Structures are given as C-alpha cells and as structure tokens.
Amino acid sequence: MSQCRKRCKRQLTKVARYFYRFLMGTLTQDSVEDDFELSTVCHRPESMDKLQEQTKFTKKELQVLYRGFKNECPSGVVNEENFKTIYSQFFPQGDSSMYAHFLFEAFDTNKNGSVSFEDFVFGLSIILRGTINDRLNWAFNLYDLNKDGCITKEEMLDIMKSIYDMMGKYTYPTMQDDAPREHVESFFQKMDRNKDGVVTIEEFIESCKKDENIMQSMQLFDNVI
C-alpha cells in the first residue's frame, strides 16, 4: 500500500472514531432513571416500549442514549446549526462544518431541518446494531448526496474534501492537496465495476463485502454501548 493510501486510511479511521465519540456524546450509565425525563423538553419522543420495538436497543440503553441526547439538545431536537456546533468540538484543529452538514442530512430522514431523538436513535441502531447490509446501505445514503441512487466522483470528492478539511491542515504525516482526489480515484477503481463513472448501491455493497479492511472497521463499534 502506498504511503498516501496508508495516511488516508489512518486519517479516515480517526474520523470514524471521532464520529462515534460524537454520536455517544458524554453518555454514561451513571444516574440513569427508569423513565424519560420529559418535563423540560419541547419535543416528546416516542414511548420507551415503542422505541425498543423499533430499534435494536434495550430499555436501559435507550435511557442512557436519551440522557446524553437531552444534555446536548434540551429542546428534544437539534437543528443543523447546533449539530455543527456540537460536532466541531471534536475537531478544533479543522473545519468540520461541511462533513457535519452531510451527516446531518443523513440523520434528518424526514427532511424537516431538524433531528429528533427518534431520528438519532433509529440511525444509531442501524450504525451500531444493523446487519452488514443495513450499515452499508446507511453509508451509501451518506455518500449519495443528491439521493439519485448512485455515487458520482463529484459527490465522493465533496465527501473526501470535507473529511480532510475536518482533520485540519496540520495532520502528521502532512496530507498533500491532491490526496482527496487520489482517494476518490482509488475508490472508483475498486467500486465502479462496469466503469460507467458511477457507483450503484449493488456495486458499493458487493465491493465493501469483499474488502477485508472495510469489514474489520465495521466491527470496531459492535460493542460501543
């Protein structure tokens, strides 16, 4: 593997770890009460039992997740501006605003400009507890910026640039300016099986399943909670 690709892999692994740190926030098992505390929020989430049925989390895990969500979002929902502010705390050396925008779009499944606790926990359930296909579908949706069912080089380049901007200009080893484009070219050489210039969901899933590094990285967070 070239030095550039090795550096890319290290930086992307770091992004993934920070991403899950953000998702989990400051969550702990301490002082978790038996029921949701709803008195101070404007948006009331679904009942505990209903959320437990709709996700792969236990009641206790949902309580922990809700406490952390409410600590960051007392109103019960988070808009994109606040989402970016929260996310930026983990990347003070770079500009995470564009990547946070893409991530917010992936969580805002109703496209109403806000992410509720339900939106958050449904997405988290897929990312942490979903099947391989579930997780890969979620990742594909993140990269498919215009939601037309395929990933173009332009879309992937926007994602890669946002990741490098988030990591900052002072990473070590230093990233070259053309690193995002090189990463995109490598991505398409591997994933674009019929060489038509776009990557479909079928090509994406098939290629990811054959990539040992991708499969290993997806298992890193199986026991986050």
N, C-alpha and C positions, 0 to 999 in steps of 0.2 A: 504494500500500500504506500502511495506517495506521501511525502511529508505534509503536503497540503491537505490530502484526504484525512490523514491522521489527526491534524489540527482541527479540521471540520468536525470529525467525529467527537473529539474531546469537548469542543465548544457546544455541540448540539446535545451531548449528554448532560452538560452543565445546565443548559436551558431546560431540559426535561426535569432535572432535579429541582430547579428553582420553580418551575411551573407547578409541580406537585406541592412544594412548600407553600406556594401561594394558595392553591386550592384548599389545603388543610388549614391555612392561616395559623392561628395560635391555639388550635384545638387541643384540649387535654381532657382527661377523664375526671378531673377534679370538680367537685361541687355540681355535678350534673343532677338535676332534679328529675323526678319521674314524669313530669308533664312539660309541654312547651310553656314558656313564659310569654304570654301574648299581650300583656297589658300595655306595653309601651310601643308596639309596632302598629303601623297603618295597614299593612297587608297581612292578612291572616292566612297562614299556609294550610294545606290540606291536613286532615286529621292524621295522627300518628299511624293508626292502623291502615289507612288507605295508602299512605306513602310507603309503608312497609310492604304492602301487597304489590305496589307498582315498581319497587326498586329491589335491589339485592342487598339492602342493609337491614340490620336488626333494629329493634326499637331503641336499644341503648346507643347504637352507632348514630341513629338519626338524631337522638337527643344531643350527642356530642357535636355533630355537624351543625345543628341548629344554633347551639350556643355560640360557636365560632362565627357563624354567619351573622347572627344578630349583633355580636360585638363589633363587627366591621360595618354592618348595614342596619342600624337601629330601626329604620322605617320599614324593614321587611323586603325591600327591593333595592337594587343598585342600578344606577344609570351608567352610561358609558364613561362619562367624565370621572365619576367616583371610582369606577372599575379601573381606569387608567391610573388614578392616583394611588390606589391600593397596590396595584401591580408594580408601579415604579419604585416602591420601597425596596424591592428585592434587586433592583438594577440601578443603583445610584451612579454607576460609572458609565452608563449608556442611556440611550433614548428608547424606552420600551413602549412608547405610545402607539406605534403602528402595529406591533405584534399584539398588544393588548386589544386594539381595535378588532383585529381578525379573531382573536379568542372570544371577545365579547359577542361578535356576530355568531359564532358557533354555539354559544350558550343561549343566545336570545332566539330561541326556536319560534316564538310567536311573532317576532319582528315588530315588537311594540316599543322598542327603545329602552327596555328595562329587563333585568334578570331577577326573578323571584327566587325564593328558597327552593321551590319546586323545580324551576329550570336548572338551578345549580345542582341539586341532588340527583335529578334524572341524568344529567350529563356525567356527573361524577360516578354514578352507578355503572354507566357504560364503560368509562375510562378505567375504573378500578376493578370492576367485577364482571364486566361483559365477556362474552366469548371472543375469540380471536377475530371472527368476522365482525362482531359488534364494534370492537375497538378500531379495526381498520376502516370500517365504514365511517365512524366518527372522525377519524383522522383525514379521510378523503374529503369529507364535507368541509373540514377546516381549510384544506388547500384549494378546494373548488370555490373560488371567491365569488364567481357570478352564478353559481348553482345551476350550471347547464349540463351537469353530468360528466364533465371531463376536466382534466387539469392541463392548462397550456403552459408553455415555457414562461410566458409573461406572468402568469399567476404564481408559478413556483418561484420566479425571480423576485417578485414582490415579497413573498413569504421569507425567502432567504435573506434579502436585504434587511427586512425588519428584524430578523434574528441577529444578524451581525451588528445592526445599529444598537440593539438591546444589550449585546455583550460589551459594547464600547470600543473605543479606538486603541485602548492600551492593554489589550489581552496579550498573553505570552504563551507561545511564540506569536509574534505580530502577524496579523492576518493581512494578506495582500488585498488591494482594492478589487481585484478580479475574482476573489475567492467565491463570492455568491454565484457568479455566472458559471464558474467551473463546477460548483456543486450541482447546479441545475443541469448542466450538460451530462454529468455523471449520472444523475437521477434519470434523465430521459434515455440515455444509452441502455440502462438496466430495465426500465419500466415500459418504454414505448416499444412493445413487441412488434407491431406491424409497421412501425416507422412512418406513421401518418401525422406526426407532430403534436399529438395529444395523448394523454394517458387516461384511459377509461377506468371505471371502478373495478372491472374484471381484471384488467392488466395490473392495476395497483395491488389488489388483494393477492393475485397469483404471485407477483414478484416479491411482495413482502413476506409471504409464507415460505418462499424459497431462500430468503436471506436470513442466515443464522444470527447475525448481529441484531437485526430488527426484532426477531423473535425473542432473543435474550433480553433486549431492552424493554420489551413489553411485559416481561415477567418481573422486572425490578420492583414494581409497586403493587404486586398482588396482595401484599400484607401490610399496606400503608396504615390502614385503620386497625 
